[in-house]
Amino acid sequence: MQPGPLAVLRVLARQPGRLVSMADLRSNVPGWHDMDDHAIETAVSRLRRALDGTDLVQSVVRRGTD
């Protein structure tokens, strides 16, 4: 798994079942403080592909990633 999706997975694993916003991801992943939304969305999308066949990662529009 690539570093971006793995970083997202780590943040989500620390807060199972909770909504995690883009701001939360930025503040909890080293080096992501200034990352744009598209790059974060790409990392989340790649994580979903890596977890193919599951619904472990869901997006809530205008709320964050869960």
PQR file with spaces between the fields and no chain letter, atoms N, CA, C, O and H, PARSE charges and radii, in Angstrom:
ATOM       1  N    MET     1       0.849   -1.177    0.000 -0.4000 1.5000
ATOM       2  CA   MET     1       0.000    0.000    0.000 -0.0000 2.0000
ATOM       3  C    MET     1       0.895    1.240    0.000  0.5500 1.7000
ATOM       4  O    MET     1       1.934    1.269    0.660 -0.5500 1.4000
ATOM       5  N    GLN     2       0.490    2.237   -0.730 -0.4000 1.5000
ATOM       6  CA   GLN     2       1.246    3.481   -0.825 -0.0000 2.0000
ATOM       7  C    GLN     2       1.188    4.255    0.495  0.5500 1.7000
ATOM       8  O    GLN     2       0.277    4.048    1.297 -0.5500 1.4000
ATOM       9  H    GLN     2      -0.354    2.214   -1.266  0.4000 1.0000
ATOM      10  N    PRO     3       2.158    5.147    0.721 -0.5600 1.5000
ATOM      11  CA   PRO     3       2.215    5.883    1.986  0.2800 2.0000
ATOM      12  C    PRO     3       0.974    6.735    2.296  0.5500 1.7000
ATOM      13  O    PRO     3       0.540    6.790    3.447 -0.5500 1.4000
ATOM      14  N    GLY     4       0.405    7.391    1.296 -0.4000 1.5000
ATOM      15  CA   GLY     4      -0.768    8.241    1.536 -0.0000 2.0000
ATOM      16  C    GLY     4      -1.962    7.464    2.066  0.5500 1.7000
ATOM      17  O    GLY     4      -2.496    7.806    3.121 -0.5500 1.4000
ATOM      18  H    GLY     4       0.757    7.347    0.361  0.4000 1.0000
ATOM      19  N    PRO     5      -2.390    6.429    1.358 -0.5600 1.5000
ATOM      20  CA   PRO     5      -3.510    5.631    1.859  0.2800 2.0000
ATOM      21  C    PRO     5      -3.216    4.979    3.214  0.5500 1.7000
ATOM      22  O    PRO     5      -4.107    4.865    4.056 -0.5500 1.4000
ATOM      23  N    LEU     6      -1.987    4.560    3.418 -0.4000 1.5000
ATOM      24  CA   LEU     6      -1.616    3.960    4.695 -0.0000 2.0000
ATOM      25  C    LEU     6      -1.721    4.988    5.827  0.5500 1.7000
ATOM      26  O    LEU     6      -2.145    4.652    6.932 -0.5500 1.4000
ATOM      27  H    LEU     6      -1.264    4.653    2.734  0.4000 1.0000
ATOM      28  N    ALA     7      -1.339    6.224    5.557 -0.4000 1.5000
ATOM      29  CA   ALA     7      -1.451    7.288    6.561 -0.0000 2.0000
ATOM      30  C    ALA     7      -2.917    7.532    6.920  0.5500 1.7000
ATOM      31  O    ALA     7      -3.249    7.716    8.091 -0.5500 1.4000
ATOM      32  H    ALA     7      -0.994    6.497    4.659  0.4000 1.0000
ATOM      33  N    VAL     8      -3.792    7.532    5.913 -0.4000 1.5000
ATOM      34  CA   VAL     8      -5.221    7.701    6.162 -0.0000 2.0000
ATOM      35  C    VAL     8      -5.734    6.549    7.012  0.5500 1.7000
ATOM      36  O    VAL     8      -6.469    6.771    7.974 -0.5500 1.4000
ATOM      37  H    VAL     8      -3.523    7.382    4.961  0.4000 1.0000
ATOM      38  N    LEU     9      -5.361    5.335    6.673 -0.4000 1.5000
ATOM      39  CA   LEU     9      -5.793    4.161    7.423 -0.0000 2.0000
ATOM      40  C    LEU     9      -5.360    4.249    8.885  0.5500 1.7000
ATOM      41  O    LEU     9      -6.132    3.908    9.781 -0.5500 1.4000
ATOM      42  H    LEU     9      -4.764    5.155    5.891  0.4000 1.0000
ATOM      43  N    ARG    10      -4.161    4.693    9.126 -0.4000 1.5000
ATOM      44  CA   ARG    10      -3.675    4.827   10.503 -0.0000 2.0000
ATOM      45  C    ARG    10      -4.513    5.816   11.307  0.5500 1.7000
ATOM      46  O    ARG    10      -4.856    5.555   12.460 -0.5500 1.4000
ATOM      47  H    ARG    10      -3.533    4.971    8.398  0.4000 1.0000
ATOM      48  N    VAL    11      -4.841    6.951   10.692 -0.4000 1.5000
ATOM      49  CA   VAL    11      -5.660    7.945   11.394 -0.0000 2.0000
ATOM      50  C    VAL    11      -7.044    7.363   11.674  0.5500 1.7000
ATOM      51  O    VAL    11      -7.559    7.504   12.784 -0.5500 1.4000
ATOM      52  H    VAL    11      -4.562    7.162    9.756  0.4000 1.0000
ATOM      53  N    LEU    12      -7.651    6.712   10.683 -0.4000 1.5000
ATOM      54  CA   LEU    12      -8.977    6.130   10.869 -0.0000 2.0000
ATOM      55  C    LEU    12      -8.957    5.026   11.924  0.5500 1.7000
ATOM      56  O    LEU    12      -9.903    4.894   12.701 -0.5500 1.4000
ATOM      57  H    LEU    12      -7.233    6.598    9.782  0.4000 1.0000
ATOM      58  N    ALA    13      -7.900    4.243   11.956 -0.4000 1.5000
ATOM      59  CA   ALA    13      -7.803    3.137   12.917 -0.0000 2.0000
ATOM      60  C    ALA    13      -7.715    3.645   14.354  0.5500 1.7000
ATOM      61  O    ALA    13      -8.135    2.954   15.282 -0.5500 1.4000
ATOM      62  H    ALA    13      -7.132    4.349   11.325  0.4000 1.0000
ATOM      63  N    ARG    14      -7.181    4.829   14.541 -0.4000 1.5000
ATOM      64  CA   ARG    14      -7.096    5.406   15.888 -0.0000 2.0000
ATOM      65  C    ARG    14      -8.448    5.908   16.384  0.5500 1.7000
ATOM      66  O    ARG    14      -8.626    6.153   17.577 -0.5500 1.4000
ATOM      67  H    ARG    14      -6.840    5.390   13.788  0.4000 1.0000
ATOM      68  N    GLN    15      -9.409    6.061   15.454 -0.4000 1.5000
ATOM      69  CA   GLN    15     -10.728    6.588   15.805 -0.0000 2.0000
ATOM      70  C    GLN    15     -11.821    5.749   15.143  0.5500 1.7000
ATOM      71  O    GLN    15     -12.617    6.284   14.371 -0.5500 1.4000
ATOM      72  H    GLN    15      -9.264    5.862   14.485  0.4000 1.0000
ATOM      73  N    PRO    16     -11.876    4.455   15.428 -0.5600 1.5000
ATOM      74  CA   PRO    16     -12.830    3.584   14.724  0.2800 2.0000
ATOM      75  C    PRO    16     -14.279    4.048   14.902  0.5500 1.7000
ATOM      76  O    PRO    16     -14.720    4.392   15.998 -0.5500 1.4000
ATOM      77  N    GLY    17     -14.999    4.042   13.773 -0.4000 1.5000
ATOM      78  CA   GLY    17     -16.407    4.387   13.801 -0.0000 2.0000
ATOM      79  C    GLY    17     -16.710    5.865   13.911  0.5500 1.7000
ATOM      80  O    GLY    17     -17.875    6.256   13.972 -0.5500 1.4000
ATOM      81  H    GLY    17     -14.640    3.762   12.883  0.4000 1.0000
ATOM      82  N    ARG    18     -15.676    6.694   13.939 -0.4000 1.5000
ATOM      83  CA   ARG    18     -15.889    8.140   14.086 -0.0000 2.0000
ATOM      84  C    ARG    18     -15.636    8.850   12.771  0.5500 1.7000
ATOM      85  O    ARG    18     -14.865    8.382   11.934 -0.5500 1.4000
ATOM      86  H    ARG    18     -14.729    6.376   13.890  0.4000 1.0000
ATOM      87  N    LEU    19     -16.283    9.964   12.602 -0.4000 1.5000
ATOM      88  CA   LEU    19     -16.097   10.793   11.424 -0.0000 2.0000
ATOM      89  C    LEU    19     -14.762   11.525   11.544  0.5500 1.7000
ATOM      90  O    LEU    19     -14.457   12.113   12.582 -0.5500 1.4000
ATOM      91  H    LEU    19     -16.910   10.345   13.282  0.4000 1.0000
ATOM      92  N    VAL    20     -13.973   11.482   10.477 -0.4000 1.5000
ATOM      93  CA   VAL    20     -12.670   12.153   10.457 -0.0000 2.0000
ATOM      94  C    VAL    20     -12.702   13.157    9.310  0.5500 1.7000
ATOM      95  O    VAL    20     -12.891   12.782    8.153 -0.5500 1.4000
ATOM      96  H    VAL    20     -14.221   11.005    9.634  0.4000 1.0000
ATOM      97  N    SER    21     -12.518   14.414    9.631 -0.4000 1.5000
ATOM      98  CA   SER    21     -12.584   15.468    8.620 -0.0000 2.0000
ATOM      99  C    SER    21     -11.248   15.627    7.896  0.5500 1.7000
ATOM     100  O    SER    21     -10.230   15.071    8.307 -0.5500 1.4000
ATOM     101  H    SER    21     -12.364   14.718   10.571  0.4000 1.0000
ATOM     102  N    MET    22     -11.277   16.389    6.824 -0.4000 1.5000
ATOM     103  CA   MET    22     -10.043   16.717    6.104 -0.0000 2.0000
ATOM     104  C    MET    22      -9.080   17.425    7.054  0.5500 1.7000
ATOM     105  O    MET    22      -7.878   17.162    7.044 -0.5500 1.4000
ATOM     106  H    MET    22     -12.104   16.841    6.490  0.4000 1.0000
ATOM     107  N    ALA    23      -9.617   18.316    7.867 -0.4000 1.5000
ATOM     108  CA   ALA    23      -8.778   19.043    8.829 -0.0000 2.0000
ATOM     109  C    ALA    23      -8.136   18.078    9.822  0.5500 1.7000
ATOM     110  O    ALA    23      -6.974   18.248   10.192 -0.5500 1.4000
ATOM     111  H    ALA    23     -10.594   18.529    7.876  0.4000 1.0000
ATOM     112  N    ASP    24      -8.883   17.075   10.252 -0.4000 1.5000
ATOM     113  CA   ASP    24      -8.336   16.058   11.165 -0.0000 2.0000
ATOM     114  C    ASP    24      -7.189   15.304   10.500  0.5500 1.7000
ATOM     115  O    ASP    24      -6.151   15.064   11.116 -0.5500 1.4000
ATOM     116  H    ASP    24      -9.827   16.937    9.952  0.4000 1.0000
ATOM     117  N    LEU    25      -7.388   14.932    9.236 -0.4000 1.5000
ATOM     118  CA   LEU    25      -6.324   14.223    8.518 -0.0000 2.0000
ATOM     119  C    LEU    25      -5.091   15.113    8.395  0.5500 1.7000
ATOM     120  O    LEU    25      -3.968   14.666    8.624 -0.5500 1.4000
ATOM     121  H    LEU    25      -8.231   15.127    8.735  0.4000 1.0000
ATOM     122  N    ARG    26      -5.310   16.382    8.031 -0.4000 1.5000
ATOM     123  CA   ARG    26      -4.174   17.307    7.901 -0.0000 2.0000
ATOM     124  C    ARG    26      -3.393   17.425    9.206  0.5500 1.7000
ATOM     125  O    ARG    26      -2.162   17.447    9.199 -0.5500 1.4000
ATOM     126  H    ARG    26      -6.222   16.746    7.845  0.4000 1.0000
ATOM     127  N    SER    27      -4.100   17.499   10.308 -0.4000 1.5000
ATOM     128  CA   SER    27      -3.412   17.725   11.585 -0.0000 2.0000
ATOM     129  C    SER    27      -2.824   16.451   12.183  0.5500 1.7000
ATOM     130  O    SER    27      -1.964   16.526   13.061 -0.5500 1.4000
ATOM     131  H    SER    27      -5.100   17.481   10.313  0.4000 1.0000
ATOM     132  N    ASN    28      -3.273   15.283   11.725 -0.4000 1.5000
ATOM     133  CA   ASN    28      -2.801   14.027   12.305 -0.0000 2.0000
ATOM     134  C    ASN    28      -1.794   13.268   11.455  0.5500 1.7000
ATOM     135  O    ASN    28      -1.240   12.264   11.903 -0.5500 1.4000
ATOM     136  H    ASN    28      -3.971   15.221   11.012  0.4000 1.0000
ATOM     137  N    VAL    29      -1.551   13.729   10.239 -0.4000 1.5000
ATOM     138  CA   VAL    29      -0.562   13.075    9.381 -0.0000 2.0000
ATOM     139  C    VAL    29       0.616   14.027    9.208  0.5500 1.7000
ATOM     140  O    VAL    29       0.455   15.118    8.662 -0.5500 1.4000
ATOM     141  H    VAL    29      -2.001   14.544    9.874  0.4000 1.0000
ATOM     142  N    PRO    30       1.798   13.625    9.668 -0.5600 1.5000
ATOM     143  CA   PRO    30       2.973   14.489    9.521  0.2800 2.0000
ATOM     144  C    PRO    30       3.202   14.875    8.052  0.5500 1.7000
ATOM     145  O    PRO    30       3.164   14.028    7.159 -0.5500 1.4000
ATOM     146  N    GLY    31       3.438   16.154    7.827 -0.4000 1.5000
ATOM     147  CA   GLY    31       3.705   16.642    6.485 -0.0000 2.0000
ATOM     148  C    GLY    31       2.462   16.981    5.676  0.5500 1.7000
ATOM     149  O    GLY    31       2.579   17.442    4.540 -0.5500 1.4000
ATOM     150  H    GLY    31       3.469   16.842    8.552  0.4000 1.0000
ATOM     151  N    TRP    32       1.281   16.765    6.230 -0.4000 1.5000
ATOM     152  CA   TRP    32       0.045   17.033    5.488 -0.0000 2.0000
ATOM     153  C    TRP    32      -0.591   18.366    5.868  0.5500 1.7000
ATOM     154  O    TRP    32      -1.694   18.662    5.408 -0.5500 1.4000
ATOM     155  H    TRP    32       1.185   16.391    7.152  0.4000 1.0000
ATOM     156  N    HIS    33       0.051   19.160    6.671 -0.4000 1.5000
ATOM     157  CA   HIS    33      -0.532   20.406    7.168 -0.0000 2.0000
ATOM     158  C    HIS    33      -1.043   21.309    6.035  0.5500 1.7000
ATOM     159  O    HIS    33      -2.100   21.926    6.165 -0.5500 1.4000
ATOM     160  H    HIS    33       0.947   18.920    7.045  0.4000 1.0000
ATOM     161  N    ASP    34      -0.303   21.386    4.943 -0.4000 1.5000
ATOM     162  CA   ASP    34      -0.675   22.261    3.829 -0.0000 2.0000
ATOM     163  C    ASP    34      -1.199   21.503    2.611  0.5500 1.7000
ATOM     164  O    ASP    34      -1.319   22.080    1.530 -0.5500 1.4000
ATOM     165  H    ASP    34       0.555   20.884    4.838  0.4000 1.0000
ATOM     166  N    MET    35      -1.510   20.227    2.773 -0.4000 1.5000
ATOM     167  CA   MET    35      -1.949   19.412    1.632 -0.0000 2.0000
ATOM     168  C    MET    35      -3.345   19.857    1.175  0.5500 1.7000
ATOM     169  O    MET    35      -4.214   20.142    1.998 -0.5500 1.4000
ATOM     170  H    MET    35      -1.413   19.758    3.651  0.4000 1.0000
ATOM     171  N    ASP    36      -3.545   19.913   -0.143 -0.4000 1.5000
ATOM     172  CA   ASP    36      -4.854   20.343   -0.649 -0.0000 2.0000
ATOM     173  C    ASP    36      -5.873   19.203   -0.582  0.5500 1.7000
ATOM     174  O    ASP    36      -5.513   18.033   -0.453 -0.5500 1.4000
ATOM     175  H    ASP    36      -2.838   19.681   -0.812  0.4000 1.0000
ATOM     176  N    ASP    37      -7.139   19.573   -0.672 -0.4000 1.5000
ATOM     177  CA   ASP    37      -8.235   18.603   -0.551 -0.0000 2.0000
ATOM     178  C    ASP    37      -8.141   17.488   -1.588  0.5500 1.7000
ATOM     179  O    ASP    37      -8.380   16.323   -1.273 -0.5500 1.4000
ATOM     180  H    ASP    37      -7.431   20.524   -0.777  0.4000 1.0000
ATOM     181  N    HIS    38      -7.795   17.842   -2.818 -0.4000 1.5000
ATOM     182  CA   HIS    38      -7.740   16.836   -3.879 -0.0000 2.0000
ATOM     183  C    HIS    38      -6.729   15.735   -3.550  0.5500 1.7000
ATOM     184  O    HIS    38      -7.009   14.557   -3.772 -0.5500 1.4000
ATOM     185  H    HIS    38      -7.601   18.789   -3.074  0.4000 1.0000
ATOM     186  N    ALA    39      -5.583   16.098   -3.035 -0.4000 1.5000
ATOM     187  CA   ALA    39      -4.562   15.102   -2.688 -0.0000 2.0000
ATOM     188  C    ALA    39      -5.060   14.174   -1.578  0.5500 1.7000
ATOM     189  O    ALA    39      -4.796   12.972   -1.600 -0.5500 1.4000
ATOM     190  H    ALA    39      -5.355   17.055   -2.855  0.4000 1.0000
ATOM     191  N    ILE    40      -5.775   14.735   -0.619 -0.4000 1.5000
ATOM     192  CA   ILE    40      -6.327   13.906    0.457 -0.0000 2.0000
ATOM     193  C    ILE    40      -7.417   12.989   -0.090  0.5500 1.7000
ATOM     194  O    ILE    40      -7.468   11.809    0.257 -0.5500 1.4000
ATOM     195  H    ILE    40      -5.990   15.711   -0.601  0.4000 1.0000
ATOM     196  N    GLU    41      -8.280   13.522   -0.936 -0.4000 1.5000
ATOM     197  CA   GLU    41      -9.333   12.713   -1.553 -0.0000 2.0000
ATOM     198  C    GLU    41      -8.732   11.570   -2.369  0.5500 1.7000
ATOM     199  O    GLU    41      -9.276   10.466   -2.386 -0.5500 1.4000
ATOM     200  H    GLU    41      -8.239   14.481   -1.217  0.4000 1.0000
ATOM     201  N    THR    42      -7.619   11.827   -3.040 -0.4000 1.5000
ATOM     202  CA   THR    42      -6.938   10.794   -3.812 -0.0000 2.0000
ATOM     203  C    THR    42      -6.414    9.690   -2.893  0.5500 1.7000
ATOM     204  O    THR    42      -6.540    8.507   -3.208 -0.5500 1.4000
ATOM     205  H    THR    42      -7.176   12.724   -3.026  0.4000 1.0000
ATOM     206  N    ALA    43      -5.832   10.072   -1.767 -0.4000 1.5000
ATOM     207  CA   ALA    43      -5.327    9.079   -0.809 -0.0000 2.0000
ATOM     208  C    ALA    43      -6.470    8.225   -0.268  0.5500 1.7000
ATOM     209  O    ALA    43      -6.321    7.013   -0.117 -0.5500 1.4000
ATOM     210  H    ALA    43      -5.729   11.034   -1.511  0.4000 1.0000
ATOM     211  N    VAL    44      -7.608    8.849    0.025 -0.4000 1.5000
ATOM     212  CA   VAL    44      -8.773    8.114    0.524 -0.0000 2.0000
ATOM     213  C    VAL    44      -9.289    7.165   -0.559  0.5500 1.7000
ATOM     214  O    VAL    44      -9.626    6.017   -0.269 -0.5500 1.4000
ATOM     215  H    VAL    44      -7.730    9.834   -0.097  0.4000 1.0000
ATOM     216  N    SER    45      -9.349    7.632   -1.783 -0.4000 1.5000
ATOM     217  CA   SER    45      -9.803    6.796   -2.898 -0.0000 2.0000
ATOM     218  C    SER    45      -8.894    5.584   -3.093  0.5500 1.7000
ATOM     219  O    SER    45      -9.369    4.473   -3.328 -0.5500 1.4000
ATOM     220  H    SER    45      -9.076    8.564   -2.019  0.4000 1.0000
ATOM     221  N    ARG    46      -7.610    5.804   -2.995 -0.4000 1.5000
ATOM     222  CA   ARG    46      -6.662    4.692   -3.132 -0.0000 2.0000
ATOM     223  C    ARG    46      -6.787    3.711   -1.981  0.5500 1.7000
ATOM     224  O    ARG    46      -6.617    2.507   -2.168 -0.5500 1.4000
ATOM     225  H    ARG    46      -7.224    6.706   -2.805  0.4000 1.0000
ATOM     226  N    LEU    47      -7.080    4.215   -0.802 -0.4000 1.5000
ATOM     227  CA   LEU    47      -7.307    3.328    0.341 -0.0000 2.0000
ATOM     228  C    LEU    47      -8.533    2.460    0.086  0.5500 1.7000
ATOM     229  O    LEU    47      -8.509    1.256    0.340 -0.5500 1.4000
ATOM     230  H    LEU    47      -7.218    5.194   -0.650  0.4000 1.0000
ATOM     231  N    ARG    48      -9.603    3.069   -0.416 -0.4000 1.5000
ATOM     232  CA   ARG    48     -10.810    2.291   -0.733 -0.0000 2.0000
ATOM     233  C    ARG    48     -10.507    1.182   -1.737  0.5500 1.7000
ATOM     234  O    ARG    48     -10.968    0.050   -1.584 -0.5500 1.4000
ATOM     235  H    ARG    48      -9.623    4.047   -0.622  0.4000 1.0000
ATOM     236  N    ARG    49      -9.735    1.514   -2.757 -0.4000 1.5000
ATOM     237  CA   ARG    49      -9.374    0.501   -3.756 -0.0000 2.0000
ATOM     238  C    ARG    49      -8.565   -0.628   -3.128  0.5500 1.7000
ATOM     239  O    ARG    49      -8.758   -1.797   -3.462 -0.5500 1.4000
ATOM     240  H    ARG    49      -9.361    2.433   -2.881  0.4000 1.0000
ATOM     241  N    ALA    50      -7.663   -0.276   -2.221 -0.4000 1.5000
ATOM     242  CA   ALA    50      -6.843   -1.293   -1.556 -0.0000 2.0000
ATOM     243  C    ALA    50      -7.692   -2.198   -0.668  0.5500 1.7000
ATOM     244  O    ALA    50      -7.351   -3.361   -0.451 -0.5500 1.4000
ATOM     245  H    ALA    50      -7.507    0.674   -1.950  0.4000 1.0000
ATOM     246  N    LEU    51      -8.792   -1.664   -0.159 -0.4000 1.5000
ATOM     247  CA   LEU    51      -9.695   -2.428    0.700 -0.0000 2.0000
ATOM     248  C    LEU    51     -10.889   -2.948   -0.097  0.5500 1.7000
ATOM     249  O    LEU    51     -11.982   -3.112    0.444 -0.5500 1.4000
ATOM     250  H    LEU    51      -9.070   -0.719   -0.336  0.4000 1.0000
ATOM     251  N    ASP    52     -10.674   -3.203   -1.370 -0.4000 1.5000
ATOM     252  CA   ASP    52     -11.712   -3.628   -2.301 -0.0000 2.0000
ATOM     253  C    ASP    52     -12.628   -4.689   -1.692  0.5500 1.7000
ATOM     254  O    ASP    52     -12.171   -5.651   -1.073 -0.5500 1.4000
ATOM     255  H    ASP    52      -9.786   -3.070   -1.809  0.4000 1.0000
ATOM     256  N    GLY    53     -13.897   -4.491   -1.880 -0.4000 1.5000
ATOM     257  CA   GLY    53     -14.864   -5.468   -1.405 -0.0000 2.0000
ATOM     258  C    GLY    53     -15.350   -5.217    0.014  0.5500 1.7000
ATOM     259  O    GLY    53     -16.133   -5.998    0.553 -0.5500 1.4000
ATOM     260  H    GLY    53     -14.268   -3.710   -2.382  0.4000 1.0000
ATOM     261  N    THR    54     -14.886   -4.127    0.621 -0.4000 1.5000
ATOM     262  CA   THR    54     -15.348   -3.789    1.968 -0.0000 2.0000
ATOM     263  C    THR    54     -15.959   -2.400    1.953  0.5500 1.7000
ATOM     264  O    THR    54     -15.773   -1.639    1.003 -0.5500 1.4000
ATOM     265  H    THR    54     -14.250   -3.492    0.183  0.4000 1.0000
ATOM     266  N    ASP    55     -16.673   -2.080    2.990 -0.4000 1.5000
ATOM     267  CA   ASP    55     -17.198   -0.715    3.120 -0.0000 2.0000
ATOM     268  C    ASP    55     -16.646   -0.085    4.400  0.5500 1.7000
ATOM     269  O    ASP    55     -17.333    0.678    5.080 -0.5500 1.4000
ATOM     270  H    ASP    55     -16.823   -2.697    3.762  0.4000 1.0000
ATOM     271  N    LEU    56     -15.406   -0.415    4.710 -0.4000 1.5000
ATOM     272  CA   LEU    56     -14.773    0.084    5.924 -0.0000 2.0000
ATOM     273  C    LEU    56     -14.543    1.588    5.907  0.5500 1.7000
ATOM     274  O    LEU    56     -14.533    2.231    6.957 -0.5500 1.4000
ATOM     275  H    LEU    56     -14.848   -1.035    4.158  0.4000 1.0000
ATOM     276  N    VAL    57     -14.357    2.149    4.716 -0.4000 1.5000
ATOM     277  CA   VAL    57     -14.101    3.586    4.586 -0.0000 2.0000
ATOM     278  C    VAL    57     -15.238    4.181    3.771  0.5500 1.7000
ATOM     279  O    VAL    57     -15.467    3.801    2.623 -0.5500 1.4000
ATOM     280  H    VAL    57     -14.364    1.627    3.864  0.4000 1.0000
ATOM     281  N    GLN    58     -15.943    5.121    4.384 -0.4000 1.5000
ATOM     282  CA   GLN    58     -17.068    5.770    3.725 -0.0000 2.0000
ATOM     283  C    GLN    58     -16.871    7.277    3.797  0.5500 1.7000
ATOM     284  O    GLN    58     -16.333    7.798    4.775 -0.5500 1.4000
ATOM     285  H    GLN    58     -15.757    5.430    5.317  0.4000 1.0000
ATOM     286  N    SER    59     -17.311    7.971    2.755 -0.4000 1.5000
ATOM     287  CA   SER    59     -17.244    9.436    2.764 -0.0000 2.0000
ATOM     288  C    SER    59     -18.629    9.996    3.014  0.5500 1.7000
ATOM     289  O    SER    59     -19.632    9.467    2.535 -0.5500 1.4000
ATOM     290  H    SER    59     -17.748    7.548    1.961  0.4000 1.0000
ATOM     291  N    VAL    60     -18.661   11.075    3.772 -0.4000 1.5000
ATOM     292  CA   VAL    60     -19.893   11.811    4.011 -0.0000 2.0000
ATOM     293  C    VAL    60     -19.648   13.194    3.419  0.5500 1.7000
ATOM     294  O    VAL    60     -18.821   13.954    3.924 -0.5500 1.4000
ATOM     295  H    VAL    60     -17.846   11.505    4.161  0.4000 1.0000
ATOM     296  N    VAL    61     -20.360   13.515    2.360 -0.4000 1.5000
ATOM     297  CA   VAL    61     -20.141   14.763    1.641 -0.0000 2.0000
ATOM     298  C    VAL    61     -20.311   15.955    2.579  0.5500 1.7000
ATOM     299  O    VAL    61     -21.293   16.084    3.309 -0.5500 1.4000
ATOM     300  H    VAL    61     -21.032   12.898    1.950  0.4000 1.0000
ATOM     301  N    ARG    62     -19.301   16.814    2.517 -0.4000 1.5000
ATOM     302  CA   ARG    62     -19.241   18.041    3.317 -0.0000 2.0000
ATOM     303  C    ARG    62     -19.137   17.768    4.813  0.5500 1.7000
ATOM     304  O    ARG    62     -19.409   18.661    5.616 -0.5500 1.4000
ATOM     305  H    ARG    62     -18.503   16.709    1.924  0.4000 1.0000
ATOM     306  N    ARG    63     -18.752   16.563    5.206 -0.4000 1.5000
ATOM     307  CA   ARG    63     -18.612   16.247    6.623 -0.0000 2.0000
ATOM     308  C    ARG    63     -17.224   15.677    6.932  0.5500 1.7000
ATOM     309  O    ARG    63     -16.658   15.972    7.985 -0.5500 1.4000
ATOM     310  H    ARG    63     -18.531   15.838    4.554  0.4000 1.0000
ATOM     311  N    GLY    64     -16.667   14.858    6.018 -0.4000 1.5000
ATOM     312  CA   GLY    64     -15.368   14.247    6.286 -0.0000 2.0000
ATOM     313  C    GLY    64     -15.322   12.817    5.791  0.5500 1.7000
ATOM     314  O    GLY    64     -16.159   12.390    4.996 -0.5500 1.4000
ATOM     315  H    GLY    64     -17.127   14.619    5.163  0.4000 1.0000
ATOM     316  N    THR    65     -14.339   12.087    6.270 -0.4000 1.5000
ATOM     317  CA   THR    65     -14.182   10.689    5.889 -0.0000 2.0000
ATOM     318  C    THR    65     -14.368    9.842    7.135  0.5500 1.7000
ATOM     319  O    THR    65     -13.843   10.162    8.202 -0.5500 1.4000
ATOM     320  H    THR    65     -13.658   12.433    6.916  0.4000 1.0000
ATOM     321  N    ASP    66     -15.115    8.768    6.993 -0.4000 1.5000
ATOM     322  CA   ASP    66     -15.450    7.914    8.131 -0.0000 2.0000
ATOM     323  C    ASP    66     -14.977    6.504    7.864  0.5500 1.7000
ATOM     324  O    ASP    66     -15.162    5.622    8.702 -0.5500 1.4000
ATOM     325  H    ASP    66     -15.542    8.508    6.126  0.4000 1.0000
